[in-house]
Amino acid sequence: MKLPTAHRIALLFNGNKIYDRDIIAGIAAYLNTTRVSWDLFLEEDFRCRLPGIERWQGDGIIADFDDPAVCAALAHSRLPVVAVGGSYARAEDYPAGIPYVATDNFKIIKLAYEHLVEAGLTRFACFSLPEADVNRWAQERETAFCALMQRDHMRADVYRGVATSAPSWDEAVEQQIAWLNSLEKPVGIIAVSDARARQLLQACMHAGIAVPEQVALIGIDNDPLARMLTRIPLSSVIQGTEEMGRTAAHLLHQMLNGARLSGTRILVPPAGLNVLASTRHQPFQHPQVMQARHFIRQYACQGIKTEQVADYVGVSRSSLEAHFRHELGRSVHDEILHFKLDAAKTLLARGPGQVAEVAVRCGFTTVQYMHAVFKRELGCTPREFQQRSRPPPAPGQAP
């Protein structure tokens, strides 16, 4: 059997970003399901090796065109190039003469907006990034947000803030809190990325603003790191990045075989939503229930008791219990247990960890108690839940 011709391909992406890593995973998926033979040139952060890329003696390039430096470096490349990046509202903003695979910014923002509408919210805002060439994708998401607000005859409240750095961090948080305090509540906020959403979530916690009762917050990227670094699990739009990677690899494969695709533009819609606590908005009328749930959401897994929640709110235990029974139909203890159970389910679904470790991390006093809660609430043991949550094995892989 004749082996396929090997080609030397450069992937110009920043492996430190979840968006870029998922695109690379999509390229890998294409290579693993075809007879394509590529030798890949890939740095963890391509910007460290970008100078001189125009003289690289390879066969093709797939590159992140959200970075203006890449556009400039590859403007006169004689190799086949496939660009990957964000979509643009104006056709003239796309790079000329290069096939382009884009994440559909309008559909991303529309999906986030519709989710907030379904949560019962009627006021909306967008947390973006300062205007800059490297933030063109963020400005396109602003544009999409403003278009949706105009379509629905609502005010488009967009806040860009400042670029974050160690010296400006405190000032940035103060400005974010001031903006949050200026918004009429409750409000749904779409952040242009998970990193930006995490910053705003921290500002809400510093200011004592209840999430999601007063501010329902959704990010974009579904970045596991952002979820791990927040006490309140962050809802996020899942971009179609792996599909983008597969599509880009397919286009380059065609170009290497002689296809002319210079005018090709493909917009990839988002893959879905990961809905977590930050947008599970419920319009409670009693402010003490709202404050209590905000505290419970942050500290349930640290073993807090009903008395501590009542102390935080500043009312007696009996008064708080009465408010919870009236608003939610359950006790404060049941609410704490609900959040512990959700946290345990999330950890067990991630992989084959030890049940005892999950029990400790989620604030259960003993493994036996967590076992009893799972049996009562879900009809299965923690281990059975973990086994059910495992993804099916890939074709040809042992179960």
C-alpha positions in Angstrom: 0.0 0.0 0.0 1.3 3.4 -0.9 1.7 5.7 2.1 0.2 9.2 1.8 2.6 12.1 1.1 3.9 13.6 4.4 3.5 17.4 4.6 5.1 19.8 7.1 2.4 22.0 8.6 2.7 24.8 11.1 0.0 25.4 13.7 0.2 29.0 14.9 -1.8 29.0 18.1 -1.3 29.8 21.7 -1.5 26.5 23.6 -2.0 28.4 26.9 -5.6 29.3 25.8 -8.5 26.9 26.0 -9.9 28.3 22.7 -6.7 27.5 20.8 -6.2 24.1 22.5 -9.7 23.0 21.4 -9.0 24.1 17.9 -5.8 22.1 17.9 -7.8 19.1 19.3 -10.1 19.4 16.3 -7.2 19.4 13.9 -5.9 16.3 15.7 -9.3 14.6 15.4 -9.2 15.2 11.6 -5.7 13.7 11.3 -6.8 10.7 13.3 -9.8 9.9 11.2 -8.2 10.4 7.7 -5.1 9.1 5.9 -3.5 12.5 6.1 0.2 12.4 7.1 1.3 15.8 8.6 4.5 16.6 10.5 3.3 19.4 12.8 5.4 22.5 13.8 3.7 23.6 17.0 5.0 25.8 19.8 3.2 26.2 23.1 2.9 29.9 22.3 3.6 30.6 18.6 4.3 34.3 19.3 7.7 33.3 20.7 8.6 32.0 17.2 6.6 34.2 14.9 9.5 36.3 13.5 10.8 34.7 10.3 7.7 32.4 9.9 7.3 33.8 6.3 10.6 32.1 5.5 9.6 28.7 7.0 10.3 25.9 4.6 7.1 23.9 5.1 4.0 23.0 3.1 1.1 24.8 4.8 -0.1 26.8 7.8 -3.2 27.0 10.0 -3.1 30.1 12.1 -5.1 32.2 14.7 -5.9 35.4 12.8 -7.4 37.1 15.9 -3.9 38.2 16.5 -2.9 41.2 14.3 0.7 40.2 14.4 -0.2 36.9 12.6 -2.1 38.7 9.9 0.9 40.9 9.3 3.4 38.1 9.3 1.5 35.9 6.9 0.2 38.7 4.6 2.7 37.7 1.9 3.1 34.0 2.6 3.6 31.8 -0.5 2.4 28.8 1.4 -1.3 27.7 1.6 -2.7 29.3 4.7 -6.0 28.7 6.5 -7.1 31.4 8.9 -9.1 30.7 12.1 -10.7 33.4 14.2 -13.8 35.3 15.2 -16.5 36.3 12.8 -17.1 39.9 11.7 -20.3 41.9 11.2 -18.7 43.6 8.1 -17.5 41.4 5.2 -14.6 43.8 4.5 -13.0 43.1 7.8 -12.1 39.5 6.9 -8.6 39.0 5.5 -8.6 39.0 1.7 -7.6 36.0 -0.3 -7.4 33.5 2.6 -9.9 30.8 3.5 -11.3 31.7 6.9 -13.0 29.5 9.6 -14.8 31.6 12.2 -16.6 31.1 15.5 -19.9 32.8 14.9 -19.9 35.7 17.4 -23.5 36.7 16.8 -24.8 33.2 17.4 -22.6 32.9 20.5 -24.1 36.1 22.0 -27.6 35.3 20.9 -27.4 31.9 22.6 -26.2 33.5 25.9 -28.9 36.2 25.6 -31.7 33.7 25.0 -30.6 31.7 28.0 -30.8 34.7 30.3 -34.2 35.6 28.8 -35.4 32.0 29.6 -34.1 32.5 33.2 -36.7 35.2 33.6 -34.5 38.3 33.3 -35.6 41.5 31.6 -32.5 43.7 31.9 -29.1 42.9 30.3 -25.6 44.1 30.1 -22.3 43.1 28.5 -18.8 43.0 30.1 -16.2 43.4 27.4 -12.5 44.4 27.0 -10.8 47.7 26.2 -10.8 48.6 22.6 -7.6 47.3 20.9 -6.5 45.5 17.8 -5.9 42.3 19.9 -9.4 42.5 21.2 -11.2 42.7 17.9 -13.1 39.5 18.7 -14.4 41.1 21.9 -15.6 44.2 20.1 -17.4 42.0 17.6 -19.3 40.4 20.5 -20.2 43.8 21.8 -21.5 44.6 18.3 -23.7 41.5 18.4 -25.0 42.3 21.9 -25.9 45.9 20.8 -27.7 44.5 17.7 -29.8 42.2 19.8 -30.6 45.0 22.2 -31.6 47.3 19.4 -33.7 44.5 17.8 -35.6 44.1 21.1 -35.9 47.8 21.8 -33.7 47.7 25.0 -30.8 49.7 26.2 -27.4 48.3 25.4 -25.3 48.7 28.5 -21.7 47.8 27.6 -18.8 48.1 30.1 -15.2 47.6 28.9 -13.3 48.3 32.1 -9.5 48.4 32.0 -6.9 45.8 30.9 -6.0 43.8 33.9 -2.5 43.7 35.3 -1.1 43.3 38.8 -0.6 47.1 39.5 -4.2 47.9 38.2 -6.0 44.9 39.7 -7.5 46.7 42.8 -8.5 49.7 40.7 -10.1 47.4 38.1 -12.2 45.6 40.8 -13.3 48.9 42.3 -14.4 50.1 38.9 -16.2 46.9 38.2 -18.1 47.1 41.5 -19.1 50.7 40.8 -20.5 49.6 37.4 -22.3 46.7 39.0 -23.8 49.0 41.6 -25.0 51.4 38.9 -27.1 48.6 37.2 -30.7 48.1 38.0 -31.2 44.7 39.4 -31.9 41.9 38.7 -29.7 41.9 35.6 -28.2 39.3 33.2 -24.7 40.0 32.2 -22.9 38.4 29.2 -19.1 38.5 29.6 -17.1 38.2 26.4 -15.0 35.4 27.8 -14.8 33.1 30.9 -11.8 35.0 32.1 -13.7 38.2 32.1 -16.7 36.6 33.7 -14.5 35.2 36.5 -13.2 38.7 37.2 -16.8 40.1 37.5 -17.9 37.2 39.6 -15.1 38.0 42.1 -16.2 41.7 42.1 -19.8 40.6 42.9 -18.5 38.5 45.8 -16.4 41.4 47.1 -19.4 43.8 46.9 -21.8 41.3 48.4 -23.9 41.2 45.2 -25.9 38.0 45.1 -25.2 35.7 42.1 -27.5 34.8 40.4 -30.4 36.4 42.2 -29.2 40.0 41.6 -26.7 39.4 38.8 -26.9 36.3 36.6 -23.6 35.9 34.8 -22.6 33.9 31.8 -19.2 33.6 30.1 -17.9 32.2 26.8 -15.3 29.3 26.3 -16.4 26.7 28.9 -13.0 26.9 30.4 -12.5 24.3 33.2 -9.8 26.6 34.8 -12.3 29.4 35.2 -14.8 27.1 36.9 -12.2 25.8 39.3 -11.2 29.3 40.4 -14.7 30.4 41.4 -16.8 29.4 44.4 -19.9 29.9 42.4 -19.9 27.6 39.3 -19.9 29.7 36.1 -22.3 29.1 33.2 -20.7 29.4 29.8 -21.3 29.1 26.1 -19.4 26.2 24.5 -17.9 27.4 21.3 -17.7 25.0 18.3 -13.9 25.1 18.5 -13.2 21.4 17.7 -15.5 21.6 14.7 -13.5 24.7 13.6 -10.2 22.8 13.9 -11.6 19.9 11.9 -12.9 22.2 9.2 -9.7 24.2 9.0 -7.7 20.9 8.6 -10.0 19.7 5.9 -9.7 23.0 4.0 -5.9 22.9 4.1 -5.9 19.2 3.1 -7.9 20.2 0.0 -5.5 23.1 -0.8 -2.5 20.8 -0.6 -4.2 18.7 -3.2 -4.6 21.7 -5.5 -8.0 23.2 -4.5 -8.4 27.0 -4.8 -10.4 28.2 -1.7 -9.2 31.8 -1.3 -12.8 33.2 -1.0 -14.1 30.6 1.4 -15.6 31.7 4.7 -17.2 29.2 7.1 -19.0 30.3 10.3 -19.2 27.7 13.0 -22.1 28.0 15.5 -21.6 27.4 19.2 -21.9 23.8 20.4 -24.2 24.5 23.3 -24.4 25.8 26.9 -23.0 24.6 30.2 -25.6 25.9 32.6 -24.3 26.1 36.2 -25.2 28.1 39.3 -24.2 31.6 38.0 -27.3 31.8 35.8 -29.9 29.7 37.7 -31.8 32.8 38.5 -34.9 32.6 40.6 -36.7 35.8 41.5 -37.1 35.5 45.2 -39.0 38.3 46.9 -37.4 38.1 50.3 -33.9 39.7 50.5 -32.9 37.5 53.4 -33.4 34.3 51.4 -31.4 35.9 48.6 -28.5 36.7 50.9 -28.6 33.3 52.6 -28.4 31.4 49.3 -25.5 33.6 48.2 -23.6 32.6 51.3 -24.6 28.9 51.0 -23.5 28.8 47.4 -20.0 29.9 48.3 -19.5 28.0 51.5 -21.8 24.9 51.5 -18.8 22.6 50.9 -16.9 24.0 53.9 -19.3 22.4 56.4 -21.4 25.4 57.3 -24.5 25.0 59.5 -27.9 26.8 59.6 -26.7 28.9 62.6 -23.8 30.3 60.5 -26.1 31.2 57.6 -28.5 33.0 60.0 -25.6 34.9 61.6 -24.4 36.0 58.1 -27.9 37.3 57.2 -28.3 38.9 60.7 -31.6 37.2 61.7 -32.6 34.4 64.1 -32.5 30.8 62.9 -36.3 30.4 63.3 -37.0 33.6 61.3 -34.7 32.4 58.4 -36.2 28.9 58.5 -39.7 30.5 58.1 -38.6 32.6 55.1 -37.0 29.5 53.5 -40.1 27.4 54.0 -42.3 30.2 52.5 -40.1 31.0 49.5 -38.6 27.6 48.7 -40.6 25.0 50.5 -37.5 23.5 52.2 -35.3 24.2 55.2 -31.9 25.9 55.3 -30.2 22.6 56.0 -31.9 21.1 52.9 -30.6 24.0 50.8 -27.0 23.4 52.1 -27.3 19.7 51.3 -28.6 20.5 47.8 -25.4 22.5 47.0 -23.2 19.8 48.5 -24.9 17.1 46.4 -24.5 19.2 43.2 -20.8 19.7 44.0 -20.3 16.0 44.6 -22.1 15.0 41.4 -19.8 17.4 39.4 -16.6 15.9 40.9 -17.7 12.3 40.5 -18.6 13.0 36.8 -15.2 14.3 36.1 -13.4 11.0 36.4 -12.4 8.0 38.5 -11.6 9.8 41.8 -11.9 8.3 45.2 -15.4 8.6 46.7 -13.9 9.3 50.2 -12.0 12.3 48.8 -15.1 13.7 47.1 -17.0 13.4 50.4 -14.4 15.4 52.2 -14.1 18.1 49.5 -17.9 18.6 49.4 -18.3 18.9 53.2 -20.0 15.6 54.0 -19.1 14.5 57.6 -18.6 10.9 56.5 -18.6 8.8 53.4 -21.6 6.9 54.8 -23.6 10.1 55.1 -22.9 11.0 51.5 -23.8 7.5 50.5 -27.2 7.8 52.3 -27.9 11.2 50.6 -27.2 9.8 47.1 -29.4 6.8 47.8 -32.3 9.0 49.1 -32.0 11.8 46.5 -30.8 9.9 43.4 -31.6 6.3 44.0 -28.0 5.2 43.5 -24.7 5.1 45.4 -21.9 7.6 44.6 -19.9 4.9 42.8 -22.9 4.0 40.7 -23.5 7.6 39.8 -19.8 7.9 38.8 -20.0 4.9 36.6 -23.1 6.2 34.9 -21.5 9.5 34.2 -18.5 8.2 32.4 -18.5 8.9 28.6 -18.8 5.8 26.4 -15.5 4.4 25.2 -14.3 5.5 21.8 -14.6 3.0 18.9 -11.8 0.4 19.2 -11.1 1.5 22.8 -11.4 -1.0 25.7 -14.3 -0.1 28.0 
